[in-house]
């Protein structure tokens, strides 16, 4: 069975209590359950969250080394982390899919959130559908167009 690495950046460990009007009231445990159900024997879900940029970069290296597709919510790192962008580029340049996801629609929020340094190297970007953004990314990985 294939594995999918679902990586979450800073502050996403506070989902469920952090700005529920923007991010909803569900937490990462719920997200992992939803993705595991959606993967239904086709893939295992390895969901991780960190507030540490270096750890997130190391996980992307791990994805390259293990040839594991990635669903990445870089959170605040989206807008300025060139180090994360370069690590994410290693994934896609190795031919491994990396889908950038966001729970909210960054373009409907503050101006500084409109720029992503990750989008240009990602295989695809899905935003604005709550946890559905992750499920859509998973579907794209498990059911790619032929």
C-alpha positions as CSV (number, residue, x, y, z in Angstrom):
1,X,0.0,0.0,0.0
2,X,1.3,3.5,-0.9
3,X,1.9,6.1,1.7
4,X,1.0,9.8,1.6
5,X,2.8,12.3,3.8
6,X,0.5,15.1,5.0
7,X,2.6,17.9,6.3
8,X,1.3,20.9,8.3
9,X,3.2,24.0,9.3
10,X,3.0,26.5,12.1
11,X,0.0,27.0,14.3
12,X,-2.0,24.3,12.6
13,X,-1.7,22.2,15.7
14,X,-4.2,24.7,17.2
15,X,-6.9,23.9,14.7
16,X,-10.2,23.5,16.4
17,X,-9.6,26.4,18.7
18,X,-7.6,28.9,16.6
19,X,-9.9,31.3,14.6
20,X,-12.7,28.8,14.1
21,X,-14.4,31.5,11.9
22,X,-11.5,31.1,9.4
23,X,-10.3,27.5,10.0
24,X,-13.4,25.7,11.3
25,X,-13.8,23.9,14.5
26,X,-12.2,20.5,13.6
27,X,-8.7,19.5,14.7
28,X,-5.9,17.5,13.1
29,X,-7.0,14.3,14.7
30,X,-10.3,14.7,12.8
31,X,-8.4,15.5,9.6
32,X,-6.3,12.4,9.9
33,X,-9.5,10.3,10.5
34,X,-11.1,11.9,7.4
35,X,-8.1,11.3,5.2
36,X,-7.6,7.7,6.4
37,X,-11.3,7.0,5.6
38,X,-10.9,8.6,2.2
39,X,-7.8,6.6,1.4
40,X,-9.8,3.4,2.2
41,X,-7.0,0.8,1.8
42,X,-5.4,2.6,-1.2
43,X,-2.9,4.5,0.9
44,X,-1.7,5.0,4.4
45,X,-1.8,8.5,5.8
46,X,1.2,9.9,7.7
47,X,0.0,13.2,9.1
48,X,2.4,15.5,10.8
49,X,2.5,19.0,12.2
50,X,5.3,21.2,13.3
51,X,6.0,24.8,14.2
52,X,9.7,24.3,13.3
53,X,10.8,25.2,9.7
54,X,13.8,23.0,9.9
55,X,11.7,19.9,10.9
56,X,9.3,20.6,8.0
57,X,12.3,20.8,5.6
58,X,13.7,17.5,7.0
59,X,10.3,15.8,6.3
60,X,10.4,17.0,2.7
61,X,13.9,15.4,2.4
62,X,12.4,12.3,3.8
63,X,9.7,12.4,1.1
64,X,12.4,12.6,-1.6
65,X,14.4,9.7,-0.1
66,X,11.4,7.5,0.3
67,X,9.6,8.6,-3.0
68,X,6.5,9.5,-1.0
69,X,3.9,12.0,-2.4
70,X,3.2,15.0,-0.2
71,X,0.2,17.1,0.7
72,X,1.7,20.3,2.2
73,X,0.0,23.0,4.1
74,X,2.9,25.3,4.7
75,X,0.8,27.8,6.8
76,X,2.6,31.0,7.5
77,X,5.8,29.7,5.8
78,X,3.8,29.9,2.5
79,X,4.5,33.5,2.2
80,X,8.2,33.9,2.9
81,X,10.2,30.6,3.5
82,X,12.5,30.3,0.5
83,X,14.3,27.5,2.4
84,X,11.0,25.5,2.5
85,X,10.4,26.4,-1.2
86,X,13.8,25.0,-2.1
87,X,13.1,21.8,-0.1
88,X,9.7,21.4,-1.7
89,X,11.3,21.9,-5.1
90,X,13.5,18.8,-4.4
91,X,10.3,16.8,-4.1
92,X,8.8,17.9,-7.4
93,X,12.1,17.8,-9.3
94,X,12.4,14.2,-8.2
95,X,9.1,13.6,-10.0
96,X,7.2,13.1,-6.8
97,X,3.8,14.9,-6.5
98,X,3.6,17.7,-4.0
99,X,0.2,19.4,-3.6
100,X,0.0,22.7,-1.7
101,X,-3.2,23.0,0.3
102,X,-4.8,25.7,2.4
103,X,-7.9,25.5,4.6
104,X,-9.0,29.1,3.9
105,X,-8.6,31.0,0.6
106,X,-5.5,33.1,1.0
107,X,-6.6,35.4,-1.8
108,X,-9.7,36.4,0.2
109,X,-7.7,37.4,3.2
110,X,-5.0,40.0,4.0
111,X,-2.8,41.1,1.1
112,X,0.4,39.6,2.6
113,X,-1.3,36.2,2.3
114,X,-1.8,36.5,-1.5
115,X,1.8,35.5,-2.3
116,X,3.0,31.9,-2.1
117,X,6.6,31.0,-2.6
118,X,5.6,27.4,-2.8
119,X,2.9,27.5,-5.5
120,X,5.3,27.9,-8.4
121,X,7.0,24.6,-7.7
122,X,4.0,22.6,-6.4
123,X,2.4,20.0,-8.6
124,X,-1.0,21.7,-7.8
125,X,-2.6,24.1,-5.3
126,X,-6.0,23.6,-3.6
127,X,-7.4,26.3,-1.3
128,X,-10.5,27.5,0.4
129,X,-12.4,24.3,1.0
130,X,-11.6,23.7,4.6
131,X,-10.5,20.1,5.3
132,X,-12.0,19.4,1.8
133,X,-8.8,20.9,0.4
134,X,-6.9,18.0,1.8
135,X,-9.4,15.4,0.6
136,X,-9.3,16.9,-2.9
137,X,-5.5,16.8,-2.9
138,X,-5.7,13.1,-1.7
139,X,-8.1,12.3,-4.5
140,X,-5.7,13.9,-7.0
141,X,-2.9,11.8,-5.7
142,X,-4.9,8.5,-5.7
143,X,-6.8,9.0,-8.9
144,X,-4.5,10.9,-11.3
145,X,-5.7,11.6,-14.7
146,X,-4.5,9.1,-17.3
